[in-house]
């Protein structure tokens, strides 16, 4: 059997660990090289302790071109700005790219400058990458050369709202979202606001109304069919390692009942094996999806007794490192190599 040849640029972080966890056990994949600026010469087993038995695979300090040589697909698992500069060295090569950073998700340079960095290393490439969300762009991903894998908050929140956008029910809508995230979303290197001492036994909002994924969420929903929407997004740092729970509220569209909304969601996700739409009164939970690429979505509605105001509440839960990160990149990898998006990812989660 001919194997798909893969390299990873940026091998020391949590994203790379998740890519490795999935590709190393696949018979159809051959891992060629891992490049890194950290832990050079160390084995995969030394850097990522959940991957024993791979002492023969070393992290190397090599150029992007050297790392990509002979590869069919290269995963870029580095921070923004660094990633774009590396990608620039690969664009002329006959190799496909799946980027896990935020450098090529946005189409509007002004959004990137406001939320990520004062300038983009190659702004002409914005809008040229296919956005790697299978529930929105599966056909485009299949034929893509360059894929920008979505952000974790963007995935969790958009997944909870895309069926409404597709049904034409997000027009002139104000979306109010609070989403809680685990500490692994901050990356492998501890920071003053994310290390254990300030995170355990604590809940805190941060970047309120100005998180960098807000523009990505709005852009994604517009591509899904939304028009003239606004998003008030409050992220919350939660005392758990993995998971995102997003709670989004909008005014329930006129003439719609709970059963109508439930059907819209069940129909939209009917062909997506990794997404579960919960029955009424059963909100999404992080523990059910942690450690997997699965998504849970819960739907609830309420009509206020005094004012008659009708509210729709959507809850969505994902593992931020898998569906919100490397696992979604593997979904794109699957589609780009002729397999269904869920291939190798449809394992049950842990309970509890």
N, C-alpha and C positions, 0 to 999 in steps of 0.2 A: 504494500500500500504506500502510495506517495504521501509524504508528510508535508504539512504546511510549516515553512521555516519562519521562525519568530525571533526577534531580538527586542530587548528592553533597554531604553536609555533612561537612566535614573532609577537605580535598583535598590536604594536603601530605605525607601519610605513605606508607609502602610499601603499605598496604592500598588506599588511593585510587589509587596508581599501577597496581596490578594490575586494579582495577575498570576504570579508564580504558583500559588496554591491551586489554581484552576488548570493552568496549562501543563504543569509538570506531570500530572496524572493522566493526561490524555494520550492515547496511542496515535492520534492523527496529527500531533504537533511535535516538532523538533525545535528545542530552544537552542539557538546558535550562540548568543552572547548577551551579557548584561554589562552595561557600562555605568560607571558611577564616579563621583568625586569624593565619596566617603567609603570607608571600609575597603579600600582598594587591596586586592589580593586575598581578601577573606572569602570564604565559601558562603553559599546560600544558607547552609545550615548554621553557620556562625552568626550571620546577620539577622536571619529570621528564624527564631527558635522553634517555631511551629512546623518547620520543614526539615526534619532530620533525614539523613540518608542521601543528601545531595552535595556531599563534600567535593565532588569533582567539578562543580560549577562555581566559578570564581567571578567576583566583581572586578572589572577591569577599567583602567584609566586609558580609554582609547577615544578617538575622534568619532563624531556621529557617523561619518562615512564608513569608517572601519567597522563600527558596530552594526551598521545596516547591510554590509556587504553580503550578498547572497540571500538576504531575507526576503520573504514575501510580504510580511507585515511587521512594522515596528511600532511598539507601544512607547509613547512619551509620558513618563511619570515624574514630572518635575514641576516646580512652581512656575507661575506666570512670569513673563518677560524672559526668563532663562529658556523656557520651552520654545518661545517664538524664535529666539536666536538659533537654537539648535535645529528647529524645523527648516529654517532658511537654508541650511546646509544639505537638506534632504530633498527639497522640492524638485530638483532636476534629475533625481534618481528614479529608477523603475522599481519603486517600493511604495506600498500603501502605508498610511500613517493613521494611527488612532491616538489622539491626544487627550489626556486626562486633565489638562490644566484649563484655565479660563481664557487662554489667549486667543482662541478662534471661535468661541461660542457666539459672541455678539456680532451683529452686523453693522452697528452704528459706532463709528469711532468716538463720538462724543460720549457715549455710554461707557466705553472702555476707559477713556481718559478720566472721566469722573469717578469711576469705581475701582480701577485697577492701578493705573500708572499714568504719569504725565505725557507719555508718548508710547506708541506701539512700534516695535522694531520693523514690522512689515505691514502697514495698514492696508495696503492694496489686497491683502489676502483675506481681510475680514469679509464674511459673507460667501467665501468660496468653499468652506468646509461644510459637509453635510452634518446637521445636528443629530447626534447619535441616540435618539430616543425611539426605540422600535415601535412603541405604541402610537407614534406620530409619523415616523419617516421610514418605515421598514423597507419599502421598495427603493427609495433613494439610497439607503445605506447599502443595499445589496450591490449596487453598481458604483459605489463611491471609491475614490482613491484616497481622499482625506476626510476623516471623521473627527468632529469635536464632541467628545463625550460630555454629557450634561453635568452640571453641578449638583451637589447633594440636596440642598434646600430646593433648588429649582425642580429637581426630579420629584421629591416628595410632595411639593405643593402643586405642581402642574398635573401630576397624575390624579390628584383629587379633584381637578377642575376641567380637564380636557373634554370629558363627555359633554359637559354643559356648553363649552365653546363650540364643539362639533355640531351640537343641536341648535345653535343659534340663540342660546339663552344667556350669553355673556355679551350684551351690547349696551354700552353706556352704564356699565355696572361698577359699583365700588365693592372691591373684595377686601375683607378684613381678615388677616391671617396672623395667628401666633403659632410658631413652630419651635419645638424643643429638640436639641441635638446633643449627641454624646461627645465625649472629649476627643475621640479619635479623629473627628473632623478637623481638629486644629493641627494635625500633622504629628510627625514622630518627634519633633524637637519641642521640649517644654518652653512655655512662655509665661510671662508674669501673670497674665490673666487666665491661664488655662491649666496650670499645674495642679496637682492633687490637693494641696493645702487650701486653695481658694475655690475648689470645685466640689469637693465632697461635702455632703450635707448642705448644699447650697443650690439655689436657683437664682439666676440673674439675667436680666435682659441686656442686650448689647447691640450696638449699631442700630438702634431703634429707628425704623422707617427709612434707613439709609444703607441697608445691607447690599453688598455687591451683586447678589443674585436676584435682586428685585427686577432689574431691567431684563435679565435673562428669562425670568418667569413671564413677564408681560409679553416679551417677544415670542415666547413659545406658545402662549395662549392665543396670540393674534394669528400665528401660523395655523393654529388649530381651529380658527373660525371666530375668535372673539374680536369685538370692535369697540374702540373708544372706552377701554376699561381703565380703572385706576386700582392700584394695589397698595394697601397699608399693611406692611409686613413688619412684625416684631419677632426677631429671633431670641431664643432663650437658651442659655447654657445650662444643661441638665447634668446631674451627678450620675451618669452612666457612661459606659465606654462606647457602646454601639447603639445606633438607632436614631431615627427622627420621627417625631409625631407632629403632624401639621393639623391645625384646626382652622378651617376657613369658613367664614360666614358671609352670606349675601342675602339680600331680600329675595324671598321665594317668588319666581316669576308668576305674574297674574295668570289665573286659569290652570295652574299646575298643582297637582296633588302629589303626595309622597309616592304613590304607586307609579305615577308618570315618571318621576325622577329616577326611581329604582330601576325601571325598565330601560331608561336611557343608558344608565351605567352598565347594567347587565348586558345589553346589546353591544355597547362600545367595546367592552373587554371580553366578549364571548370567545374570541380566538386567541387571547393572550393567556397562556397556561399559567403564568407566574403571578397573575393578578386575581385577587379574590374580592368580590363585592359582598360585604356582610349584609345580613338581613336587618330590617328595621330594629332599632334598639340595641344594636350590637356594634359599638364603635371599634375602630381599628386599634390594635395594640402592638407595641414594639416587640414584646417578647415572642410573639407569634412569627415574626419575620427576621429577627436577629440571627445573623449567621447565614442568611440566604439572600437570593436575588428576588425574593417574593415581595409582593405589595398587598397590603390590606387597605380597603376603603370602606368607610362607614357613612351612612346617610341618615340624617334626622331632620325633621321639620317641626315647626311649632307656629301656632296662630295665637297671638296674645289675646287674653280674655278681655282686657280693658280697651286696647287701642285697635285690635284687629290686625296689627302688623304681622306679616307672614315672614318667617325666617327659615332659611335653609342652612344647615350646618354639615360640612363635609370633614371627616377625619381620614387621614391617610398616614400609613406607617411603612417605613422602609428601614433597611440596614444602610446607614450612610456610606459605609466603605464598599458595599457590594452593589445593590441596586443604585445607590447614590454615588458610586465610584467605579471601581475596577470590574465589578460584575456586569454593569451595564456596558462597559467597554468590551467585555467578553461577548455580550449579546450582539454587539455590532460586529465583532470578529466572526461570530458564527454566521451571521447573515452575509458578510463579505466573502465567506468561504463555502457558501452553498448549503448551509445547515439552518434548521429553525433556530430562532433566537434563544429558545430555552434549552438548547442542547447542552447537557452536562451541568445544568443549573437547577434542575427541578427536584432537588433533594428537599425533604421536609426540614423544618426548623426544629430547634430544641424546645421542649416544654417541661417545666416552666423555664 
